[in-house]
Amino acid sequence: MMTGNISAIGKRLGLRSRWRRYADQWSVFFRGFVEHPRMVGSIIPSSRFTIAKMLQPVDWGTCEVFVEYGPGAGTFCHPVLEKLRGDAVLIVIDTNPLYIDYLTRTIRDKRFHAVLGSAENVEQILADLGVEKADYVLSGLPFSTLPSGVAPEIAEATHTVLKPGGGFLAYQFTSAVRDESKPFFERIDEGFEWLNILPCKLYWAWKAR
């Protein structure tokens, strides 16, 4: 009986902790959207359904380096870290110091690195961290509203930094990321997730082996 009570209390505390984290993330995410609406893809963080479907093709057993552009308040960071190997790394890049400061304060994991910078400079950012290539790059950046010329630069830099067979994963409300990535990637798979606010397009662009 005592064991059952302890288990129930643990579950309630775990649920409260998750809700507090979500509320905290949403508050920070919303503030970032208000301050820089053109650089944040949505006013609402991605749903768990979007996260699960977006990450489904990732081979976690072989993944050594996972990169994310525009992590916001960390909606994808926690699910990625839960699946990532103990000797792998997650590197997130964002131009908003609000998000980088929040992530640095709240994610205590030796595998995690939050960098204030721009995605088109991903090669230099990885080099500065002693990393040569990435297995996967995830992006929630709104390619359709990026400054002129930045989107193709990001697509090209991403292709360059990926290992052969690596994947560029992107969730968007438009097809802009697919169109900008086509000149650089050999194959682009497409999907869609209705259970998201708003429903979004999913893309997986693959570099040839």
C-alpha positions in Angstrom: 0.0 0.0 0.0 2.8 2.4 0.9 4.6 1.6 -2.3 1.5 2.4 -4.3 1.1 5.8 -2.5 4.7 6.7 -3.2 4.3 5.8 -6.9 1.1 7.9 -7.2 2.8 10.9 -5.5 5.8 10.5 -7.8 3.6 10.5 -10.9 1.7 13.6 -9.7 5.0 15.4 -9.0 6.3 14.4 -12.4 3.2 15.6 -14.2 3.3 18.9 -12.3 7.0 19.3 -13.2 6.2 18.7 -16.9 3.4 21.2 -16.9 5.6 23.8 -15.2 8.2 23.3 -17.8 5.7 23.6 -20.6 4.2 26.8 -19.1 7.7 28.2 -18.7 8.6 27.3 -22.3 5.4 28.8 -23.7 6.0 32.1 -21.8 9.5 32.4 -23.1 8.5 31.3 -26.6 5.6 33.8 -26.8 7.9 36.6 -25.6 10.4 35.7 -28.4 7.6 35.7 -31.0 6.4 39.2 -29.9 9.9 40.6 -30.0 10.9 39.0 -33.3 7.8 37.7 -35.1 9.5 37.2 -38.5 12.2 35.0 -37.0 9.8 32.7 -35.1 7.8 30.2 -37.2 4.7 30.1 -34.9 3.2 31.7 -31.8 2.6 28.2 -30.4 5.4 25.6 -29.8 5.1 22.4 -31.9 2.8 19.6 -30.7 4.1 16.3 -29.4 2.6 14.7 -32.6 4.8 16.9 -34.8 7.8 16.2 -32.7 7.3 12.4 -32.8 6.7 12.4 -36.6 9.5 14.8 -37.4 12.1 12.7 -35.5 10.8 9.3 -36.6 13.4 8.7 -39.3 16.4 9.5 -37.0 18.7 6.5 -36.4 19.5 7.3 -32.8 21.9 4.4 -32.5 24.4 5.9 -35.0 23.7 9.6 -34.4 26.7 11.4 -32.9 26.0 15.0 -33.7 22.4 16.5 -33.9 22.0 20.2 -34.7 18.9 22.3 -34.4 18.3 25.8 -35.9 15.9 28.0 -34.0 15.3 25.9 -30.9 13.2 28.6 -29.3 12.4 27.6 -25.7 13.5 24.0 -26.3 10.4 22.2 -27.5 12.5 19.7 -29.4 15.6 19.7 -27.2 14.2 17.5 -24.4 12.8 14.8 -26.7 16.1 14.8 -28.6 18.2 14.5 -25.5 16.0 11.7 -24.2 16.9 9.6 -27.3 20.4 10.8 -27.9 23.4 8.5 -27.1 25.4 9.3 -24.0 28.5 10.1 -26.1 26.6 12.2 -28.7 26.0 16.0 -28.7 23.1 18.3 -29.4 24.1 21.7 -30.7 21.4 24.4 -31.0 21.8 27.7 -32.8 19.6 30.8 -32.4 19.9 34.5 -33.2 17.8 35.4 -30.2 19.8 35.8 -26.9 16.5 35.4 -24.9 16.2 31.8 -26.1 19.9 31.0 -25.7 20.0 32.4 -22.2 16.9 30.4 -21.2 18.2 27.1 -22.7 21.6 27.5 -21.1 20.0 28.1 -17.7 17.4 25.3 -17.8 19.1 22.4 -19.7 21.9 20.9 -17.6 23.3 18.2 -19.8 27.0 17.8 -20.8 25.8 16.8 -24.3 24.0 20.1 -24.9 25.5 23.2 -26.4 23.5 26.4 -27.0 25.1 28.9 -29.4 24.1 32.5 -30.2 24.6 32.8 -33.9 23.0 32.4 -37.3 22.4 29.1 -39.1 24.2 30.1 -42.3 27.4 30.1 -40.2 26.9 26.5 -39.0 30.2 25.3 -40.4 32.2 27.8 -38.3 30.0 27.2 -35.3 30.6 23.4 -35.4 34.4 24.0 -36.0 34.6 26.2 -33.0 33.1 23.4 -30.9 35.6 20.9 -32.4 32.9 19.2 -34.5 33.5 18.4 -38.2 30.2 17.1 -39.5 26.6 16.5 -38.3 24.3 13.5 -38.7 21.1 15.4 -38.7 20.1 19.1 -38.8 16.6 20.1 -37.6 15.1 23.4 -38.5 11.9 25.3 -37.5 13.1 28.5 -39.1 10.5 30.3 -41.2 12.3 30.1 -44.6 9.5 32.1 -46.2 10.2 35.2 -44.1 14.0 35.1 -43.8 15.9 38.1 -45.2 16.7 37.9 -48.9 19.4 35.5 -49.7 19.6 33.9 -46.3 17.5 30.8 -47.0 19.6 29.4 -49.8 22.8 30.2 -47.8 21.4 28.1 -44.9 20.3 25.3 -47.2 23.8 25.1 -48.9 25.6 25.4 -45.6 23.5 22.6 -44.1 24.2 20.3 -47.0 27.9 21.0 -46.6 28.0 20.3 -42.9 26.0 17.0 -43.1 27.8 13.6 -43.2 27.0 11.5 -46.3 23.6 10.0 -45.8 22.7 12.7 -43.3 19.3 14.4 -43.1 18.0 17.9 -43.0 14.7 17.8 -41.1 12.3 20.8 -41.3 8.8 21.6 -40.2 7.1 24.6 -41.9 3.8 26.2 -42.8 4.9 26.8 -46.4 7.0 24.9 -48.9 9.8 27.5 -49.0 12.3 25.2 -47.2 11.7 22.4 -49.8 12.1 24.8 -52.7 15.3 26.3 -51.3 16.8 22.9 -50.5 16.1 21.2 -53.8 19.3 22.5 -55.6 21.5 21.0 -52.9 19.8 17.7 -51.7 19.4 14.5 -53.7 16.1 13.4 -52.2 13.4 15.2 -50.2 10.6 13.3 -48.5 7.4 15.1 -47.5 4.8 14.7 -44.8 2.1 16.6 -43.0 0.9 16.8 -39.4 -2.7 17.9 -38.8 -2.4 17.7 -35.0 -0.5 20.9 -34.6 -1.4 24.6 -34.3 -1.3 25.4 -37.1 -1.1 22.1 -39.1 2.3 22.0 -40.7 4.3 20.6 -43.6 7.2 18.2 -42.7 10.3 17.7 -44.9 13.3 15.3 -44.7 16.0 16.2 -47.2 18.8 13.6 -47.6 22.4 14.0 -48.6 23.7 11.3 -50.9 25.9 8.6 -49.3 
